[in-house]
Amino acid sequence: MTYFFETYGCQMNSAESAALALVCKERGWVEVTDSESANLVLLNTCSVRLTAEKRALGRIAHYAGIKKKHKRDLTLVIAGCMAQRLGAKLIERFPQVDYVMGTSQRSHFPLILEAVENGKKAVLDINEKAVFSFSSSHLNEGLEQGSPFRSFIPIMHGCNNYCSYCIVPYVRGREISRDPESIINEIRLVGESGVREITLLGQNVNSYIWNENDTGKNDSNNIDFSALLKIIAIEAEESGISWVRFLSANPGNFSSRTIEALAANKVFCRHLHLPVQHGSNSILKAMNRGYTSERFLELVREIRSAMPGITISTDILVGFPGETEDDLEKTLQLMEETRFLYSFMYHFNPREGTKAYDLPNRIIEEVKRKRLSRVIALQKKHTTELLKSRIGSTEVVLVEGISRKNADELITRTEKDEMVAVPGPKSMIGSFAKLTLSSLKGNTFRAKELSSISF
């Protein structure tokens, strides 16, 4: 039996697709490079933005059309956040969809595979209130990956923040932290497989809290995110893992203890993604972000003081209902003070089911686009200035693959999350090397040569 996956959205979806692929392989299924030769096609979908859902719906329509027109014996499975949000409505709209599997229903997947193997249809309750459980491994061993040298490791799932614009708590549920022993076991597993870099994942990763006896958040025996980082630092180094990253951290939960743990352990890459979303306190309050712009700036100063040279990236959302020109100016001012390496920038898109969906004083599309263009222009300026200031420095990089623009060049990444193109042999992919940043083209550094290092 053969399978083909399409994965959209965040890194968590990528990790969960990898875990589902391992279930297939354990049953003797074989991955194929195109859907035409697959017995099962799974679309792992995203619901964070309307554009993501539209794209997924387009792909579902594509496969539904194939099944309807060509009468193909193809099992079509829709998974992920959109599956969780829409449930049975997807089958009502696309009768050719065989199974809808929400984010908490991955335990259904072996039953689906068994049914396909036996030429039967599994009877599953789409509306079942299943309890989320973590997979034991999320190592991506896909056909296009080669020998895996990076891996995602989920450490928590869900979000309790309920930011007013965000659909995530409604499709991922409330926060669940993973047993630290399970996390350590997976780190050992991927280390034995040759992984050199791991990324810890969670919708609100720094709200991690493990209480084995369920005695409450104030129990002195709890393992919080900072304590987990210290445990992971030791295990990562013992397992041969040189770099550790994590996504995504909420500024409101970022503690001084976490900063201390990061600063004390060089295994943690000197780059943080810290989504600020906005620079106006009134908008931050309306978004229910739980912090002020002053607190965010203070946090950035604390981080940079503890880890000089660290780079910081962010998310910025403009055009939120009620946003004024003064609010936008405050966002631009915060950007000037912080100088992010890069930003994911977007304008408000109302998501049905969130509190912001019903807010008055929506900003018209033309104004949202103009405001977004100003934010993008300022970020481009900062990115260029920051990158140019780095030319001439010597850096350790992880070689990630072959350049898409030049088959004779390799694409590498610094611990500060900067991309560098450099000539080199394919044999170095997955290893660490040293180079000097010699020039800049767009947002990618160029280097003239690469030298192997033991790292």
Secondary structure, DSSP 8 states (H G I E B T S, - for coil): -EEEEEE-SSHHHHHHHHHHHHHHHHTT-EE-SSGGG-SEEEEEE--SSHHHHHHHHHHHHHHHHHHHHH----EEEEEEHHHHHHTHHHHHH-TT--EEE-TT-GGGHHHHHHHHHTT------TT--------S------TTT-S--EEEEE-EE--S---TT--HHHHH-S-EE--HHHHHHHHHHHHHTT--EEEEE-TTGGG-EE-TT---TT-TT-EEHHHHHHHHHHHHHHTT--EEEEE---GGG--HHHHHHHHH-TTB-SEEE---B-S-HHHHHHHT-SS-HHHHHHHHHHHHHHSTT-EEEEEEEE--TT--HHHHHHHHHHHHHH--S-EEEEE----TTSGGGG-SS---HHHHHHHHHHHHHHHHHHHHHHHHTTTT-EEEEEEEEE-SS-TTEEEEEETTS-EEEEE--GGGTTSEEEEE--EEETTEEE-S--EE---
